[in-house]
Amino acid sequence: MHAAFFLLLAVALARFLLRHPGEDRTPWIIALCAVLAAVYVTGFAPRSRSTAGQRLWLLLVVAVWVALVALAPSFAWCAVPLFYTGLRTLPTRAALVLVALLTGLVIAAQLRLAGRWDPDLVLGPPAVVVIATAVFLQMQRQAVRQRALIDDLIRTRRELAAAERREGTLAERQRLSMEIHDTLAQGLSSQQMLLQAAERVWESEPAKARAHVRTAGSVAEHNLTEARRFVHDLAPADLAHGLEEALRAVAARESTEALTVRVTIDPDPDPVHTTGPAPAPVLPDRVQSALLRIAQGALANVREHSGAAHAALTLTLLDDQVVLDIADDGHGFVPAALPDTPSGVRGHGLPAIRARVRQLSGTLTIESAPGEGTVLSAAIPLTAR
């Protein structure tokens, strides 16, 4: 619009100079063109000026233009850019009033320039102005709605990001709670039981008491290693030598004089293979970590709640999933009576196991009955990478 204004101003001035050379009004026309151009250029200042300042600038431009049209009607076409400038600068009603006045001046100037009555000059400009104004106002309304939609979108995205951060924080807290329960809390529980056992036989069987103390010290050393690794990257310390060794280490720590834990690793359960075992699939780190934590939590429950004398931990690697089974010969329970949340008498154990399996899109099966022992089976698909 700025370029169109200066182009129309230059064309009108050139037309006047070509058709009216040497007239007395020529210096006034040139001077008013220079003033109009100078005043218009001041509108290029940054938009930091106030609304009142913008309206005053528009008033000055229109006033100079009216004086110019009064002297030379051919400058009437400069009103076209002024239409849009007024629509952009003024409120809608004031802008429509200005557009109507400018249209009337254009009609009068064109009739004066033609020197005769012409219906086209009377009806044509208003028709064009009405269409152009309607299009501009419609686009302006669409722009306002679009800005409102963009603002709503930005606000929604911010709210969604805040909600995701809160959800992530809660999920991380739950994960850390499960990690602490399955590592440090279980280790401290084992130490407490060993030290209590040592205290009971301290006088009668000092050798056994010292053995319990040494075992508690070993558990404390492992807990310290686990705590350091936990602080470093939250990865299970036992997994430094692979999942198989980690499961055997957990079974060895949980084995006591009252409970024996046996570990079986079955990388190829399919008896069809006759040319040697197929290579076991490589488990993702998060799957190995989850399986180890499940084994720790399940064996801790066996030790603390089942009263079992024997437990068996079996890891089976299939083509499409990995299955971890923990079986014991304890007194059993009714699985339906267990809570599905960390509250309840059994603490975080089974609910934490359920949560870990669910996070990896796996399935958890618990088979038990009073007096018949318990079998816990966690199946995790190998696509959970």
Disulfide bonds with the S-S distance in Angstrom:
none
